[in-house]
Amino acid sequence: MRRRLALVSAAVTAMVVLAFVVPLAGLVRSLARDRVLVTAEREAQTQAQALGVVLPEAGIRGARVLVGSGELPNDELLTVVLPDGTMLGAQVPLDDGFARAAQGEAFRHKVAAGEAIFVPVFLAGEPTAVVRVFVTREELTRNVGASWAVLGALGIALVGLAALVADRLARSIVEPVQVLSTAAHLMGEGDLDATVEPAGPPEVIEVGHAFNRLGSRIRALISQERESVADLSHRLRTPLTALRLDVGSVDDPEVAARLAEDLDDLERTVDHIIHEARRPVREGPGVIADVAAITRDRLEFWGALAEDQGRHWSSDLEVGPLRTAAHPGDIAVALDALLGNVLAHTPDGASFSVSLRQDGGLAVLTIEDQGPGFSDETAVERGTSSSGSTGLGLDIVRRTAEAGGGDLDIGRSPAGGARAIVRFGLTDL
C-alpha cells in the first residue's frame, strides 16, 4: 500500500510536470530564437543607417572599411550589395531576397542553414543598396538544449520530491496498520494480551481503540467461561467424596480396591479438567509433545481394561520420538477419547488395533476395531452422536489434530468396524 501510494503520487506529479514542461520547453525555444533575431535585425538596421551616411561621402572605399570581412560579434555574417552590384563582406549567392529588398522592403527570410534579414539602404538620387545579415541555425538554438536539460532535471526532481513526500505520508498510515496486523496475528496465535498503541489518521486510531476493546472483551469472556468450567468441575468433588465414603463400606476388599482405584482415576480427571480450564491460553509455538511416548502410555492404561473385558488388541508403534507442536495433555485426552469409544461402544470381546507410523512430515495414528462402526461421517461434528453419548469425543480429537497441524479422518475398517486416522504435523524442535 505504501509503495502504491508513492507510485500514484509520482504518476500524477509526472503528468502535471509534463503538462507544464512541454509548453515551457517550446516557449524557451521561441524566446531564444526571437532574442537572436531581434539582435540581428538591430545590427542590420544599424549597418543600413551607417551605410546611408558613408556611401554618399566616402563611396565604396568607405563602405569597404565599414563592412570589413562581414563577420559580426554574435557569429553573424554581414553582406552588403551596392547599387552597382558590388558585394561587400561575406560572399553569398544573389537570390530573390536581394531583388525584393532593393525595392525598399525590409523582411526576414528563411534559408537552408539558418535565417537571413534584409534591410534596404535608401540613397538620395541613386538605386537602393541592400544589407543582409545571416544568422546560423546553431546560433538560433544556442543554449536551448541546456535550458531543456535544466527543465528536465527540475521536472524529475519535482516527481522524486512528490514521491518522497507521498511515501512519508503513506508511512504514517501504513505503519499503524502494520502494528494492528501484527497484534491481530499475535491474538490469533493465542496471545490474548496483545494490544496496540493507537496512532495514525483518526480512522486508524479508531480501529486501534476498537481492536483493544475487542481484545479486552474476548479476554473477559474466555476468563468467565474458564471459571465456569472450573467451578462446574469442582462441584464434582462433593459426590466424589460421598462415593469414596460409600466405597469404605463395601465388604469385599477386592471390589473396594477396584472402586477406590476407579475413584482415584476419576478424581485425577477432574483435577486435569480444572487445570486445563484455568490455563491462561492454549499453548502455541514452543510446546512440544512426543506422540509415540504418549500413545504407549495411554495404551498401557487402556490395554489393561481391554484385557479385563476379554478383548484382543494389538499395536504397531514406531519407537519415535515423533514430536508435534501441541500440549501433551491435549494429545492424551484425544487418545483417551478414541480408545474409550472403542471400549464403550463395541461389544465385549470385540478386538481392536493401534498403529503409529511416520509418513513424511506427519505422525499417522490409526485405530481400527471390529465393532458396528460409524453410522456416517457427521460423527466428528460437535454434539453429534448416534450411540447416546455426548458427541464431544471425536470433536476433541479433531481439534487437537488440527492444532498440531494435522487432521482427522473416520471410516470403516477392513473388518467392517470403525477406523479413525489421526494425523499430527511433526516438528524438528
N, C-alpha and C positions, 0 to 999 in steps of 0.2 A: 504493500500500500504506500509506504514511504517513497519507494522508487517511482511508482506510478504517478504520484502527485508531483514529484520533481520533473518527470518527463512531460507531463501535461503542461506544467508551468513553462518549461523550456520551449515546448512546441508553440504555445500561444505567444510567448515573447518573441520567438523567431518570426512568426507571421507578422506581428506588429512591426518588428525591426525591418523586415523586408518591405513592408508597405511604405515605410519612410525612407529607407536607404536607397531603394531603386530610383524613385523620383529625384532624390537628393543627388545621386551619382550623375544623373542626366543634367541636373542643374549646375553641378560643379563643372562638367564638361562645357556647357554652354557659356558659363561665366568666364572660364579660361579662354575660350575661343574669342568671345566678344572683347575681352581685355586686350588680347594681342591685336585684333583687327582695328580696334579704336586707336591703339598706339600707332599702327601702320598708317591709318588714314590721316592722323595728325601729322605724321612725318611727311606723307605725300603732299599735304596741303602746305606745310612749311616750305618744302622744296619748290613747289609751284610758285609760291609768293616770292621766294628768293630769286628764282629764275626770271620772274616778271620784272624784277629790278635790274638784275645783272645783264641779261641779254641786250637790252637797248643801250646800255652804257659800255659794257666790256665785250660784247659779242660772244662768239663761240669760245674764244680763249678763256674768258671769264667763266663761261658755263662749264668748261672742262675742269677748271680749278675747283669750282663749287661741287660738281658731281664726283670728281675723282674716279676711283675704281668702281664705285657703285655699291660698296659694302657699307651697310648701316650698323649702328651699335647693337641692335637687337637681332643680329643674324638675318636681317632683311636685305634684299637686293634692290638697288635703285637703278632704273633705266630711264633715260630722257631721249626723246626723239624730237629733233628740231624741225622747224618748218621746211627746211630743205631736204629732210630725210636723214640727216646725220644722227647716228645713235651714239649716245654717251653713256658711260657707266657699264653696267652688266649687259652683255650682249645676249639678246634673245631674238627669236624669230618674230617677224612682224605678223600680227594676226588682225582679226577684225576688231579687236578691242582698241587698238591704236586708232583705227579709222573712226570708230564710234566716238572715242574721246576727242579726236581732232574736231569733231563737230560741236564741241562745247559741253559734253555730258560727262559728269563725274560719277563713277559707278564702281562696283566691286564685282569681280568675275572669277569663277572657279576654274582652275586649270588642273592639269594632270597631277602635279606634285604639290599642290597647295592652293593658294588663293592670291589673285593679283588685284591691286587697287589702281585705278586710272583716274588721274586728275588733269584737266586741261590747263594750259598756261596761256592767258589771253595777252597778246601783244598788239599795241596800237598800230593799225595800218598794215599788219603782217598776218600771214596764216598762223594758226594756233599750234604751239608746241604741246607735247604730251609727257606727263610724268607718270611713270609706272613703278609701284613698289610691290615686290613679290614676297609673300610670307610662306615658308615651307609648312608642310603638314606636321612635321615634328615640332615646329615652334608653336603651332596651333594647339597641340596636345601636350605640351611640356608641363610636367608636374601633375597632370591629371591622374596618371597611374598611382603616384604616391598618395594623392588625395583619396583615391578609391581604396587603397590599402589601409589608410587610416580609418575610413568609414567602415570597412570590413572588420578591422580589428575592434573598433568600438562596438559594432553590432554583436560580434562574438562575445565580447566582454559583458555586454548587457544580458545576453542569453545565459551566459555562465552565472552571472550575478543573480538573475531571476531564479535559476535552478537551485543555487545555493540557499537563497532566502526561502524558497519553497521547501527545500529539504529541512531547513531548520524549523519551519512552521509545522511540517509534517511530523517531524520528530516529537514535537510537543503533544501531538495527537496519538502517534503510534506507540510511543514508549509506555504511556499509561495503559493502553490496550494490551500490550505485551505483558505487562505486570498482571493485569486481570487474567490473561490466558494462563500464565504460569501458576497463579493462585488456583484457578479452576482445575488445572491438571493435578496440582497437589491435593486438592479436595477430592478429586476423582480417585486418587490413589490411596485415600484413607486418612489424609491429614485434615481432620475437621477443624483444626485450629487455624487454618490458613486464612489470612486476612490481607487486605490491601490498604495502602495509604492513598485515598482518592486524590487525583491530580489530573491536569489537562483541561480541556474545554469544559464548560458547565455540564454538557450532556454526558461526557465521560465520567465526570465527578459523580453525577447522579447514579450512573451504572455502578461505580465503585461502592457508593453507600448502599445500593440495593444488594450488591454481592455480599457485603459484610452482614447486612440484615438477614439475608438468606442463610449464610453460614451459621449465624447465631441461632436462627430458628431450627435448622437441622440438628445442631448440637443439643438444643433443648429437647427436641422430640426424641432423638435417639437415647439421650440420657433418661428421659421419662420411660421409654419403652424398656430399656435395660433394667431399670429399677423395678418396673412392674413384673418383669420376668423373674428377676431375683427374688422379689417378695413372694410371688406365687410358688416358686421352688422352695423357698424357706418354709412355707406353710406345710410342706410335706413332712417336715421333721416331727410334727406332733403325732400324726398317725404312725410314723416310723417308730417313734418311741413307744407308742402303745403296742405295736406289733412286737417290738423287742421284749416288752414285759410279758406278752402272751406266750412268746416262744419259751420264756423261762418256766412256764407252767406245763410244758409238754413233757410227758413222762418218758418217751422213747429218746434216749440220748443221741442215737444216730439221726433221727428226724430233727431233733432240736439243733444239732450241729449243722445239718444241711440248711435248715431255715435261717440259722444265725449267719451262715456264710452268704446266703442269698440277700439277707438284710444288709450285710456289710457292703456287698456289691451295689445294692440299690442306693445306699447312703453315699457311696463314692460317686455314683452317677449324679445324685442331687447336688453334691458339692461341686462336681465338674460343671453342671449347668449354671450354678450361681457364679462360679469363677468366670465362665465364658460370657455370661450376661453382663458382668461388670468389667470386662476387658475394655480399655479406653477406645480402641479401634481394632478392626480386623487387621492382623499383622499383614504387612505387604512385603516389599523387597527387603531382603536381609534375613527373613525367617525361612529356614530350610528344614525339610523333613526327609527321612530315609524311608521310602515306600516299602522297600524289601524288609527292613527290620520291623516296621510296624505291622506288616502283613504276617510275618512269622509270629509275632507276639499275640496278635488277635486270633490267629488260627489255633494257637496253643490253648487259649481260653475256650473258644467255641468248639474245638475238637473234642474236648473233654465232655461237653454237654451232648455233642452228637453221639459219642460212644455210649453215654447213658441212655440215649433213645434207640440204640441199636442201629445206628446209621453207619454205612460205609462211606468213607470220604478219602480223597487223595489230593495231593498238592504237588505242583511242579514250579518251584520258585527259583529265580535267579539269585545268586549269592549277594549281588549288589556291591557297594551301595548304589541305590537309584535315588538320587536327590531331586526333590522338586521344591519350588518356592511356595510352600504352604505351611500352615501350622500343624504340628504333629497331632494335636488333639482333634483337629478337624478331620484328618485322614482316618484316625482311629474310629471316630464316630461314624464316618461313612462306611468303613468296613463292618462295624457292628450292625449298621442298618441292613447291609446286604446279607451278611451271614445270619443275622437274626430273622430276616424274612424267610430264608431257607428253612430254618428250624421251626418257625411259627406257621408257615403257610404251605408246607408239604407234609404228606402223611408220614407217620413214624416208620422208619426203616428206609425211606427214600434217600438214596445216596446223592452225593454232590462232589464236585471237584473244583479246585482253585489253582490257577496258573498265573504266573507273573513273569513277563519277559520284557526285554528292551527291544524296541523297534525304532531304530534311528534316534531321534531326539525325544522319544516318548517311552514312558513306562506303561505297559498294557497289562491290566489286571482283568482276568476273565473268570467268572463264577458261573458254573452250569449245574443244574440239578435235574432230577427225574420226577419232579412234581407236575402239577397241572399246567404250569407256565403262565405267562401274562395273557390277559384277555385281549388287550390291544396296547398300542404304544402310548396311549394317554396316561398310562400308569406313572409316567415321570412327571406329570403335572401336579402341582402342589394341591393337596386336599383331595386328589382323585384316587379312589381305591375300590376294587370290586370284591374285596375279601373282608370288609368290615373293619379295617384298620384306619388310622388317621390319614393315611395317604401322604405322609410327610417324608418317609424314609428315602425313597428314590429321589425326591426333590432335593434333599440334603446331599445325597451322593452327587447329583448333577451339579449343584452349586459349588461343591468342594472341588470337583474335577475342573470346572471352568475357572475357578480361582487359581488353580495350579497350571493353567494354560492348556487344558485338555477338554474332554467331553465324555458323555455317557451314551451308550447305545444299548438298547434292550431288544430281545428277540427270543427265538426258540432254540433250544439245544438240539443236537442230533438225536437225543433220546425222546424229544418231544416236550421236555420241561422248559424251564426259564433259563435264559442266558443273559448275563449283564456284562458288558465290556466297558471298563473304565480306563480312560487314558489320562495320564498326568504328564505335563511337559517337564523335561529334565533340565537341570541347570548345572553349570560347572562350578558354582560357588561351593 
